[in-house]
Amino acid sequence: MIQVKFSSNGQIVIPKRIRETYHIDEGEEILMIPTEGGVLLRRVEKTSGLRVYSRSSMSTLPSVKPS
């Protein structure tokens, strides 16, 4: 387990050892998943230009009417 602190503006630094182990590079997106015990950080898998959304996140998107 590795403990980190929040900065005064709400940021955390993911330690270099963790970034290297999980191949997290500068500018990559990380998912923050709420759990009963806290928050899980998960690396967003790179896809070929597409993003994958779960049903729960799709339900929050505004509906688009065809023109």
mmJSON file of the N, C-alpha and C atoms, coordinates in Angstrom:
{"data_MODEL":{"atom_site":{
"group_PDB":["ATOM","ATOM","ATOM","ATOM","ATOM","ATOM","ATOM","ATOM","ATOM","ATOM","ATOM","ATOM","ATOM","ATOM","ATOM","ATOM","ATOM","ATOM","ATOM","ATOM","ATOM","ATOM","ATOM","ATOM","ATOM","ATOM","ATOM","ATOM","ATOM","ATOM","ATOM","ATOM","ATOM","ATOM","ATOM","ATOM","ATOM","ATOM","ATOM","ATOM","ATOM","ATOM","ATOM","ATOM","ATOM","ATOM","ATOM","ATOM","ATOM","ATOM","ATOM","ATOM","ATOM","ATOM","ATOM","ATOM","ATOM","ATOM","ATOM","ATOM","ATOM","ATOM","ATOM","ATOM","ATOM","ATOM","ATOM","ATOM","ATOM","ATOM","ATOM","ATOM","ATOM","ATOM","ATOM","ATOM","ATOM","ATOM","ATOM","ATOM","ATOM","ATOM","ATOM","ATOM","ATOM","ATOM","ATOM","ATOM","ATOM","ATOM","ATOM","ATOM","ATOM","ATOM","ATOM","ATOM","ATOM","ATOM","ATOM","ATOM","ATOM","ATOM","ATOM","ATOM","ATOM","ATOM","ATOM","ATOM","ATOM","ATOM","ATOM","ATOM","ATOM","ATOM","ATOM","ATOM","ATOM","ATOM","ATOM","ATOM","ATOM","ATOM","ATOM","ATOM","ATOM","ATOM","ATOM","ATOM","ATOM","ATOM","ATOM","ATOM","ATOM","ATOM","ATOM","ATOM","ATOM","ATOM","ATOM","ATOM","ATOM","ATOM","ATOM","ATOM","ATOM","ATOM","ATOM","ATOM","ATOM","ATOM","ATOM","ATOM","ATOM","ATOM","ATOM","ATOM","ATOM","ATOM","ATOM","ATOM","ATOM","ATOM","ATOM","ATOM","ATOM","ATOM","ATOM","ATOM","ATOM","ATOM","ATOM","ATOM","ATOM","ATOM","ATOM","ATOM","ATOM","ATOM","ATOM","ATOM","ATOM","ATOM","ATOM","ATOM","ATOM","ATOM","ATOM","ATOM","ATOM","ATOM","ATOM","ATOM","ATOM","ATOM","ATOM","ATOM","ATOM","ATOM","ATOM","ATOM","ATOM"],
"id":[1,2,3,4,5,6,7,8,9,10,11,12,13,14,15,16,17,18,19,20,21,22,23,24,25,26,27,28,29,30,31,32,33,34,35,36,37,38,39,40,41,42,43,44,45,46,47,48,49,50,51,52,53,54,55,56,57,58,59,60,61,62,63,64,65,66,67,68,69,70,71,72,73,74,75,76,77,78,79,80,81,82,83,84,85,86,87,88,89,90,91,92,93,94,95,96,97,98,99,100,101,102,103,104,105,106,107,108,109,110,111,112,113,114,115,116,117,118,119,120,121,122,123,124,125,126,127,128,129,130,131,132,133,134,135,136,137,138,139,140,141,142,143,144,145,146,147,148,149,150,151,152,153,154,155,156,157,158,159,160,161,162,163,164,165,166,167,168,169,170,171,172,173,174,175,176,177,178,179,180,181,182,183,184,185,186,187,188,189,190,191,192,193,194,195,196,197,198,199,200,201],
"type_symbol":["N","C","C","N","C","C","N","C","C","N","C","C","N","C","C","N","C","C","N","C","C","N","C","C","N","C","C","N","C","C","N","C","C","N","C","C","N","C","C","N","C","C","N","C","C","N","C","C","N","C","C","N","C","C","N","C","C","N","C","C","N","C","C","N","C","C","N","C","C","N","C","C","N","C","C","N","C","C","N","C","C","N","C","C","N","C","C","N","C","C","N","C","C","N","C","C","N","C","C","N","C","C","N","C","C","N","C","C","N","C","C","N","C","C","N","C","C","N","C","C","N","C","C","N","C","C","N","C","C","N","C","C","N","C","C","N","C","C","N","C","C","N","C","C","N","C","C","N","C","C","N","C","C","N","C","C","N","C","C","N","C","C","N","C","C","N","C","C","N","C","C","N","C","C","N","C","C","N","C","C","N","C","C","N","C","C","N","C","C","N","C","C","N","C","C","N","C","C","N","C","C"],
"label_atom_id":["N","CA","C","N","CA","C","N","CA","C","N","CA","C","N","CA","C","N","CA","C","N","CA","C","N","CA","C","N","CA","C","N","CA","C","N","CA","C","N","CA","C","N","CA","C","N","CA","C","N","CA","C","N","CA","C","N","CA","C","N","CA","C","N","CA","C","N","CA","C","N","CA","C","N","CA","C","N","CA","C","N","CA","C","N","CA","C","N","CA","C","N","CA","C","N","CA","C","N","CA","C","N","CA","C","N","CA","C","N","CA","C","N","CA","C","N","CA","C","N","CA","C","N","CA","C","N","CA","C","N","CA","C","N","CA","C","N","CA","C","N","CA","C","N","CA","C","N","CA","C","N","CA","C","N","CA","C","N","CA","C","N","CA","C","N","CA","C","N","CA","C","N","CA","C","N","CA","C","N","CA","C","N","CA","C","N","CA","C","N","CA","C","N","CA","C","N","CA","C","N","CA","C","N","CA","C","N","CA","C","N","CA","C","N","CA","C","N","CA","C","N","CA","C","N","CA","C","N","CA","C","N","CA","C"],
"label_alt_id":[null,null,null,null,null,null,null,null,null,null,null,null,null,null,null,null,null,null,null,null,null,null,null,null,null,null,null,null,null,null,null,null,null,null,null,null,null,null,null,null,null,null,null,null,null,null,null,null,null,null,null,null,null,null,null,null,null,null,null,null,null,null,null,null,null,null,null,null,null,null,null,null,null,null,null,null,null,null,null,null,null,null,null,null,null,null,null,null,null,null,null,null,null,null,null,null,null,null,null,null,null,null,null,null,null,null,null,null,null,null,null,null,null,null,null,null,null,null,null,null,null,null,null,null,null,null,null,null,null,null,null,null,null,null,null,null,null,null,null,null,null,null,null,null,null,null,null,null,null,null,null,null,null,null,null,null,null,null,null,null,null,null,null,null,null,null,null,null,null,null,null,null,null,null,null,null,null,null,null,null,null,null,null,null,null,null,null,null,null,null,null,null,null,null,null,null,null,null,null,null,null],
"label_comp_id":["MET","MET","MET","ILE","ILE","ILE","GLN","GLN","GLN","VAL","VAL","VAL","LYS","LYS","LYS","PHE","PHE","PHE","SER","SER","SER","SER","SER","SER","ASN","ASN","ASN","GLY","GLY","GLY","GLN","GLN","GLN","ILE","ILE","ILE","VAL","VAL","VAL","ILE","ILE","ILE","PRO","PRO","PRO","LYS","LYS","LYS","ARG","ARG","ARG","ILE","ILE","ILE","ARG","ARG","ARG","GLU","GLU","GLU","THR","THR","THR","TYR","TYR","TYR","HIS","HIS","HIS","ILE","ILE","ILE","ASP","ASP","ASP","GLU","GLU","GLU","GLY","GLY","GLY","GLU","GLU","GLU","GLU","GLU","GLU","ILE","ILE","ILE","LEU","LEU","LEU","MET","MET","MET","ILE","ILE","ILE","PRO","PRO","PRO","THR","THR","THR","GLU","GLU","GLU","GLY","GLY","GLY","GLY","GLY","GLY","VAL","VAL","VAL","LEU","LEU","LEU","LEU","LEU","LEU","ARG","ARG","ARG","ARG","ARG","ARG","VAL","VAL","VAL","GLU","GLU","GLU","LYS","LYS","LYS","THR","THR","THR","SER","SER","SER","GLY","GLY","GLY","LEU","LEU","LEU","ARG","ARG","ARG","VAL","VAL","VAL","TYR","TYR","TYR","SER","SER","SER","ARG","ARG","ARG","SER","SER","SER","SER","SER","SER","MET","MET","MET","SER","SER","SER","THR","THR","THR","LEU","LEU","LEU","PRO","PRO","PRO","SER","SER","SER","VAL","VAL","VAL","LYS","LYS","LYS","PRO","PRO","PRO","SER","SER","SER"],
"label_asym_id":["A","A","A","A","A","A","A","A","A","A","A","A","A","A","A","A","A","A","A","A","A","A","A","A","A","A","A","A","A","A","A","A","A","A","A","A","A","A","A","A","A","A","A","A","A","A","A","A","A","A","A","A","A","A","A","A","A","A","A","A","A","A","A","A","A","A","A","A","A","A","A","A","A","A","A","A","A","A","A","A","A","A","A","A","A","A","A","A","A","A","A","A","A","A","A","A","A","A","A","A","A","A","A","A","A","A","A","A","A","A","A","A","A","A","A","A","A","A","A","A","A","A","A","A","A","A","A","A","A","A","A","A","A","A","A","A","A","A","A","A","A","A","A","A","A","A","A","A","A","A","A","A","A","A","A","A","A","A","A","A","A","A","A","A","A","A","A","A","A","A","A","A","A","A","A","A","A","A","A","A","A","A","A","A","A","A","A","A","A","A","A","A","A","A","A","A","A","A","A","A","A"],
"label_entity_id":["1","1","1","1","1","1","1","1","1","1","1","1","1","1","1","1","1","1","1","1","1","1","1","1","1","1","1","1","1","1","1","1","1","1","1","1","1","1","1","1","1","1","1","1","1","1","1","1","1","1","1","1","1","1","1","1","1","1","1","1","1","1","1","1","1","1","1","1","1","1","1","1","1","1","1","1","1","1","1","1","1","1","1","1","1","1","1","1","1","1","1","1","1","1","1","1","1","1","1","1","1","1","1","1","1","1","1","1","1","1","1","1","1","1","1","1","1","1","1","1","1","1","1","1","1","1","1","1","1","1","1","1","1","1","1","1","1","1","1","1","1","1","1","1","1","1","1","1","1","1","1","1","1","1","1","1","1","1","1","1","1","1","1","1","1","1","1","1","1","1","1","1","1","1","1","1","1","1","1","1","1","1","1","1","1","1","1","1","1","1","1","1","1","1","1","1","1","1","1","1","1"],
"label_seq_id":[1,1,1,2,2,2,3,3,3,4,4,4,5,5,5,6,6,6,7,7,7,8,8,8,9,9,9,10,10,10,11,11,11,12,12,12,13,13,13,14,14,14,15,15,15,16,16,16,17,17,17,18,18,18,19,19,19,20,20,20,21,21,21,22,22,22,23,23,23,24,24,24,25,25,25,26,26,26,27,27,27,28,28,28,29,29,29,30,30,30,31,31,31,32,32,32,33,33,33,34,34,34,35,35,35,36,36,36,37,37,37,38,38,38,39,39,39,40,40,40,41,41,41,42,42,42,43,43,43,44,44,44,45,45,45,46,46,46,47,47,47,48,48,48,49,49,49,50,50,50,51,51,51,52,52,52,53,53,53,54,54,54,55,55,55,56,56,56,57,57,57,58,58,58,59,59,59,60,60,60,61,61,61,62,62,62,63,63,63,64,64,64,65,65,65,66,66,66,67,67,67],
"pdbx_PDB_ins_code":[null,null,null,null,null,null,null,null,null,null,null,null,null,null,null,null,null,null,null,null,null,null,null,null,null,null,null,null,null,null,null,null,null,null,null,null,null,null,null,null,null,null,null,null,null,null,null,null,null,null,null,null,null,null,null,null,null,null,null,null,null,null,null,null,null,null,null,null,null,null,null,null,null,null,null,null,null,null,null,null,null,null,null,null,null,null,null,null,null,null,null,null,null,null,null,null,null,null,null,null,null,null,null,null,null,null,null,null,null,null,null,null,null,null,null,null,null,null,null,null,null,null,null,null,null,null,null,null,null,null,null,null,null,null,null,null,null,null,null,null,null,null,null,null,null,null,null,null,null,null,null,null,null,null,null,null,null,null,null,null,null,null,null,null,null,null,null,null,null,null,null,null,null,null,null,null,null,null,null,null,null,null,null,null,null,null,null,null,null,null,null,null,null,null,null,null,null,null,null,null,null],
"Cartn_x":[0.85,0.0,0.899,0.52,1.257,0.31,0.767,-0.061,0.402,-0.554,-0.249,-1.114,-0.734,-1.494,-2.066,-3.216,-3.795,-3.075,-2.87,-2.314,-3.43,-3.072,-4.071,-5.127,-4.815,-5.816,-6.436,-6.341,-7.052,-6.368,-5.095,-4.387,-3.593,-3.393,-2.495,-1.457,-0.316,0.719,0.734,0.597,0.719,2.218,2.726,4.165,4.728,5.98,6.647,6.622,6.869,6.884,5.541,4.443,3.103,2.868,3.239,3.058,3.824,5.05,5.85,5.279,4.874,4.327,3.08,2.213,0.932,0.929,2.105,2.272,1.334,1.341,0.534,1.451,1.163,1.996,1.326,2.118,1.607,0.455,-0.614,-1.76,-2.795,-2.485,-3.467,-4.601,-5.754,-6.914,-6.973,-7.441,-7.617,-9.069,-9.7,-11.066,-11.023,-11.934,-12.092,-13.421,-13.371,-14.557,-14.873,-16.043,-16.408,-16.678,-16.178,-16.424,-16.891,-17.324,-17.749,-16.609,-15.391,-14.246,-13.493,-13.864,-13.145,-13.277,-12.153,-12.144,-11.081,-11.45,-10.536,-10.086,-8.777,-8.246,-7.955,-8.421,-8.208,-7.745,-6.712,-6.173,-7.193,-7.404,-8.299,-7.523,-8.049,-7.391,-7.47,-6.362,-6.332,-7.093,-7.942,-8.677,-8.354,-8.812,-8.509,-9.42,-9.262,-10.028,-11.436,-11.838,-13.187,-13.128,-14.174,-14.286,-15.386,-15.194,-16.176,-16.91,-18.237,-19.053,-19.931,-20.128,-21.05,-22.47,-23.441,-24.841,-25.155,-24.592,-24.894,-24.4,-23.235,-22.759,-23.51,-23.951,-24.715,-26.052,-26.635,-27.943,-27.868,-26.659,-26.523,-26.246,-26.033,-25.776,-27.082,-27.052,-28.28,-28.672,-29.961,-30.411,-30.226,-29.885,-29.661,-30.727,-31.445,-32.478,-31.874,-32.151,-31.616,-32.185,-31.355,-31.828,-32.374],
"Cartn_y":[-1.168,0.0,1.236,2.227,3.484,4.603,5.473,6.582,7.865,8.652,9.939,11.009,12.279,13.395,14.239,14.872,15.834,17.164,17.866,19.216,20.18,21.435,22.437,22.653,22.327,22.478,21.139,20.121,18.862,17.855,18.036,17.105,16.092,14.915,13.924,13.552,13.07,12.583,11.066,10.409,8.952,8.655,7.936,7.692,7.057,7.419,6.956,5.433,4.735,3.27,2.715,3.312,2.874,3.217,4.447,4.854,3.93,3.581,2.693,1.275,0.767,-0.592,-0.74,0.282,0.199,0.979,1.414,2.091,3.292,4.154,5.372,6.517,7.122,8.196,9.549,10.594,11.958,12.191,12.8,13.124,12.017,10.824,9.733,9.977,9.434,9.562,8.383,8.678,7.674,7.711,6.556,6.488,6.498,7.232,7.22,6.539,5.353,4.527,4.485,5.044,4.994,3.557,3.193,1.881,2.077,1.009,1.114,1.571,1.161,1.481,2.733,3.385,4.577,4.77,5.027,5.289,4.409,3.75,2.919,3.723,3.765,4.414,3.329,3.529,2.528,3.233,2.685,3.222,3.021,4.043,3.931,3.221,2.104,1.342,2.12,2.163,2.855,2.029,2.708,2.054,2.791,2.293,2.908,4.106,5.13,6.352,6.314,5.224,5.11,5.078,5.598,5.485,4.493,3.747,2.76,3.327,3.368,3.901,2.799,2.823,1.868,2.375,1.51,1.918,3.06,3.032,4.083,5.441,5.504,6.792,7.21,6.253,6.588,7.208,6.779,7.308,8.772,9.284,10.687,11.59,11.007,11.803,12.358,13.596,14.15,13.393,13.278,12.591,13.515,12.922,13.683,13.274,14.271,13.993,14.126,13.174,13.264,14.482,15.105,16.3,15.955],
"Cartn_z":[0.0,0.0,0.0,-0.795,-0.871,-0.484,0.392,0.858,0.18,-0.328,-0.949,-0.294,-0.492,0.068,-1.059,-0.775,-1.701,-1.542,-2.656,-2.584,-2.195,-1.983,-1.587,-2.666,-3.926,-4.99,-5.403,-4.533,-4.747,-5.652,-5.948,-6.826,-6.005,-6.601,-6.013,-7.061,-6.592,-7.497,-7.394,-8.546,-8.573,-8.607,-7.622,-7.545,-8.819,-9.121,-10.335,-10.453,-9.357,-9.381,-9.855,-9.409,-9.822,-11.29,-11.698,-13.105,-14.04,-13.662,-14.512,-14.538,-13.397,-13.318,-14.173,-14.149,-14.856,-16.172,-16.612,-17.906,-18.035,-17.031,-17.045,-17.447,-18.585,-19.111,-18.915,-19.012,-18.88,-19.856,-19.375,-20.216,-20.331,-19.828,-19.891,-18.915,-19.239,-18.375,-17.413,-16.204,-15.16,-14.723,-14.617,-14.103,-12.584,-11.955,-10.5,-10.229,-9.64,-9.436,-7.943,-7.54,-6.124,-5.679,-4.504,-3.914,-2.477,-1.843,-0.447,0.451,0.135,0.979,0.593,-0.497,-0.945,-2.441,-3.095,-4.536,-5.18,-6.274,-7.043,-8.253,-8.489,-9.689,-10.706,-11.932,-12.979,-14.245,-14.834,-16.081,-17.188,-18.006,-19.155,-20.254,-20.707,-21.77,-23.075,-23.774,-25.062,-26.087,-26.848,-27.928,-29.217,-30.303,-31.596,-31.84,-31.023,-31.221,-30.672,-30.064,-29.523,-28.008,-27.376,-25.93,-25.62,-24.577,-24.153,-22.947,-23.025,-21.945,-21.385,-20.093,-19.484,-19.653,-19.43,-19.54,-18.589,-17.379,-16.407,-16.886,-17.535,-18.027,-19.285,-20.089,-21.289,-20.917,-19.805,-19.429,-19.028,-18.733,-18.353,-19.551,-20.72,-21.912,-22.464,-22.973,-23.543,-24.807,-25.032,-26.24,-27.436,-28.549,-29.775,-30.769,-31.293,-32.288,-33.676,-34.558,-35.919,-36.636,-37.456,-38.187,-39.545],
"occupancy":[1.0,1.0,1.0,1.0,1.0,1.0,1.0,1.0,1.0,1.0,1.0,1.0,1.0,1.0,1.0,1.0,1.0,1.0,1.0,1.0,1.0,1.0,1.0,1.0,1.0,1.0,1.0,1.0,1.0,1.0,1.0,1.0,1.0,1.0,1.0,1.0,1.0,1.0,1.0,1.0,1.0,1.0,1.0,1.0,1.0,1.0,1.0,1.0,1.0,1.0,1.0,1.0,1.0,1.0,1.0,1.0,1.0,1.0,1.0,1.0,1.0,1.0,1.0,1.0,1.0,1.0,1.0,1.0,1.0,1.0,1.0,1.0,1.0,1.0,1.0,1.0,1.0,1.0,1.0,1.0,1.0,1.0,1.0,1.0,1.0,1.0,1.0,1.0,1.0,1.0,1.0,1.0,1.0,1.0,1.0,1.0,1.0,1.0,1.0,1.0,1.0,1.0,1.0,1.0,1.0,1.0,1.0,1.0,1.0,1.0,1.0,1.0,1.0,1.0,1.0,1.0,1.0,1.0,1.0,1.0,1.0,1.0,1.0,1.0,1.0,1.0,1.0,1.0,1.0,1.0,1.0,1.0,1.0,1.0,1.0,1.0,1.0,1.0,1.0,1.0,1.0,1.0,1.0,1.0,1.0,1.0,1.0,1.0,1.0,1.0,1.0,1.0,1.0,1.0,1.0,1.0,1.0,1.0,1.0,1.0,1.0,1.0,1.0,1.0,1.0,1.0,1.0,1.0,1.0,1.0,1.0,1.0,1.0,1.0,1.0,1.0,1.0,1.0,1.0,1.0,1.0,1.0,1.0,1.0,1.0,1.0,1.0,1.0,1.0,1.0,1.0,1.0,1.0,1.0,1.0,1.0,1.0,1.0,1.0,1.0,1.0],
"B_iso_or_equiv":[0.0,0.0,0.0,0.0,0.0,0.0,0.0,0.0,0.0,0.0,0.0,0.0,0.0,0.0,0.0,0.0,0.0,0.0,0.0,0.0,0.0,0.0,0.0,0.0,0.0,0.0,0.0,0.0,0.0,0.0,0.0,0.0,0.0,0.0,0.0,0.0,0.0,0.0,0.0,0.0,0.0,0.0,0.0,0.0,0.0,0.0,0.0,0.0,0.0,0.0,0.0,0.0,0.0,0.0,0.0,0.0,0.0,0.0,0.0,0.0,0.0,0.0,0.0,0.0,0.0,0.0,0.0,0.0,0.0,0.0,0.0,0.0,0.0,0.0,0.0,0.0,0.0,0.0,0.0,0.0,0.0,0.0,0.0,0.0,0.0,0.0,0.0,0.0,0.0,0.0,0.0,0.0,0.0,0.0,0.0,0.0,0.0,0.0,0.0,0.0,0.0,0.0,0.0,0.0,0.0,0.0,0.0,0.0,0.0,0.0,0.0,0.0,0.0,0.0,0.0,0.0,0.0,0.0,0.0,0.0,0.0,0.0,0.0,0.0,0.0,0.0,0.0,0.0,0.0,0.0,0.0,0.0,0.0,0.0,0.0,0.0,0.0,0.0,0.0,0.0,0.0,0.0,0.0,0.0,0.0,0.0,0.0,0.0,0.0,0.0,0.0,0.0,0.0,0.0,0.0,0.0,0.0,0.0,0.0,0.0,0.0,0.0,0.0,0.0,0.0,0.0,0.0,0.0,0.0,0.0,0.0,0.0,0.0,0.0,0.0,0.0,0.0,0.0,0.0,0.0,0.0,0.0,0.0,0.0,0.0,0.0,0.0,0.0,0.0,0.0,0.0,0.0,0.0,0.0,0.0,0.0,0.0,0.0,0.0,0.0,0.0],
"pdbx_formal_charge":[null,null,null,null,null,null,null,null,null,null,null,null,null,null,null,null,null,null,null,null,null,null,null,null,null,null,null,null,null,null,null,null,null,null,null,null,null,null,null,null,null,null,null,null,null,null,null,null,null,null,null,null,null,null,null,null,null,null,null,null,null,null,null,null,null,null,null,null,null,null,null,null,null,null,null,null,null,null,null,null,null,null,null,null,null,null,null,null,null,null,null,null,null,null,null,null,null,null,null,null,null,null,null,null,null,null,null,null,null,null,null,null,null,null,null,null,null,null,null,null,null,null,null,null,null,null,null,null,null,null,null,null,null,null,null,null,null,null,null,null,null,null,null,null,null,null,null,null,null,null,null,null,null,null,null,null,null,null,null,null,null,null,null,null,null,null,null,null,null,null,null,null,null,null,null,null,null,null,null,null,null,null,null,null,null,null,null,null,null,null,null,null,null,null,null,null,null,null,null,null,null],
"auth_seq_id":[1,1,1,2,2,2,3,3,3,4,4,4,5,5,5,6,6,6,7,7,7,8,8,8,9,9,9,10,10,10,11,11,11,12,12,12,13,13,13,14,14,14,15,15,15,16,16,16,17,17,17,18,18,18,19,19,19,20,20,20,21,21,21,22,22,22,23,23,23,24,24,24,25,25,25,26,26,26,27,27,27,28,28,28,29,29,29,30,30,30,31,31,31,32,32,32,33,33,33,34,34,34,35,35,35,36,36,36,37,37,37,38,38,38,39,39,39,40,40,40,41,41,41,42,42,42,43,43,43,44,44,44,45,45,45,46,46,46,47,47,47,48,48,48,49,49,49,50,50,50,51,51,51,52,52,52,53,53,53,54,54,54,55,55,55,56,56,56,57,57,57,58,58,58,59,59,59,60,60,60,61,61,61,62,62,62,63,63,63,64,64,64,65,65,65,66,66,66,67,67,67],
"auth_comp_id":["MET","MET","MET","ILE","ILE","ILE","GLN","GLN","GLN","VAL","VAL","VAL","LYS","LYS","LYS","PHE","PHE","PHE","SER","SER","SER","SER","SER","SER","ASN","ASN","ASN","GLY","GLY","GLY","GLN","GLN","GLN","ILE","ILE","ILE","VAL","VAL","VAL","ILE","ILE","ILE","PRO","PRO","PRO","LYS","LYS","LYS","ARG","ARG","ARG","ILE","ILE","ILE","ARG","ARG","ARG","GLU","GLU","GLU","THR","THR","THR","TYR","TYR","TYR","HIS","HIS","HIS","ILE","ILE","ILE","ASP","ASP","ASP","GLU","GLU","GLU","GLY","GLY","GLY","GLU","GLU","GLU","GLU","GLU","GLU","ILE","ILE","ILE","LEU","LEU","LEU","MET","MET","MET","ILE","ILE","ILE","PRO","PRO","PRO","THR","THR","THR","GLU","GLU","GLU","GLY","GLY","GLY","GLY","GLY","GLY","VAL","VAL","VAL","LEU","LEU","LEU","LEU","LEU","LEU","ARG","ARG","ARG","ARG","ARG","ARG","VAL","VAL","VAL","GLU","GLU","GLU","LYS","LYS","LYS","THR","THR","THR","SER","SER","SER","GLY","GLY","GLY","LEU","LEU","LEU","ARG","ARG","ARG","VAL","VAL","VAL","TYR","TYR","TYR","SER","SER","SER","ARG","ARG","ARG","SER","SER","SER","SER","SER","SER","MET","MET","MET","SER","SER","SER","THR","THR","THR","LEU","LEU","LEU","PRO","PRO","PRO","SER","SER","SER","VAL","VAL","VAL","LYS","LYS","LYS","PRO","PRO","PRO","SER","SER","SER"],
"auth_asym_id":["A","A","A","A","A","A","A","A","A","A","A","A","A","A","A","A","A","A","A","A","A","A","A","A","A","A","A","A","A","A","A","A","A","A","A","A","A","A","A","A","A","A","A","A","A","A","A","A","A","A","A","A","A","A","A","A","A","A","A","A","A","A","A","A","A","A","A","A","A","A","A","A","A","A","A","A","A","A","A","A","A","A","A","A","A","A","A","A","A","A","A","A","A","A","A","A","A","A","A","A","A","A","A","A","A","A","A","A","A","A","A","A","A","A","A","A","A","A","A","A","A","A","A","A","A","A","A","A","A","A","A","A","A","A","A","A","A","A","A","A","A","A","A","A","A","A","A","A","A","A","A","A","A","A","A","A","A","A","A","A","A","A","A","A","A","A","A","A","A","A","A","A","A","A","A","A","A","A","A","A","A","A","A","A","A","A","A","A","A","A","A","A","A","A","A","A","A","A","A","A","A"],
"auth_atom_id":["N","CA","C","N","CA","C","N","CA","C","N","CA","C","N","CA","C","N","CA","C","N","CA","C","N","CA","C","N","CA","C","N","CA","C","N","CA","C","N","CA","C","N","CA","C","N","CA","C","N","CA","C","N","CA","C","N","CA","C","N","CA","C","N","CA","C","N","CA","C","N","CA","C","N","CA","C","N","CA","C","N","CA","C","N","CA","C","N","CA","C","N","CA","C","N","CA","C","N","CA","C","N","CA","C","N","CA","C","N","CA","C","N","CA","C","N","CA","C","N","CA","C","N","CA","C","N","CA","C","N","CA","C","N","CA","C","N","CA","C","N","CA","C","N","CA","C","N","CA","C","N","CA","C","N","CA","C","N","CA","C","N","CA","C","N","CA","C","N","CA","C","N","CA","C","N","CA","C","N","CA","C","N","CA","C","N","CA","C","N","CA","C","N","CA","C","N","CA","C","N","CA","C","N","CA","C","N","CA","C","N","CA","C","N","CA","C","N","CA","C","N","CA","C","N","CA","C","N","CA","C","N","CA","C"],
"pdbx_PDB_model_num":[1,1,1,1,1,1,1,1,1,1,1,1,1,1,1,1,1,1,1,1,1,1,1,1,1,1,1,1,1,1,1,1,1,1,1,1,1,1,1,1,1,1,1,1,1,1,1,1,1,1,1,1,1,1,1,1,1,1,1,1,1,1,1,1,1,1,1,1,1,1,1,1,1,1,1,1,1,1,1,1,1,1,1,1,1,1,1,1,1,1,1,1,1,1,1,1,1,1,1,1,1,1,1,1,1,1,1,1,1,1,1,1,1,1,1,1,1,1,1,1,1,1,1,1,1,1,1,1,1,1,1,1,1,1,1,1,1,1,1,1,1,1,1,1,1,1,1,1,1,1,1,1,1,1,1,1,1,1,1,1,1,1,1,1,1,1,1,1,1,1,1,1,1,1,1,1,1,1,1,1,1,1,1,1,1,1,1,1,1,1,1,1,1,1,1,1,1,1,1,1,1]
}}}
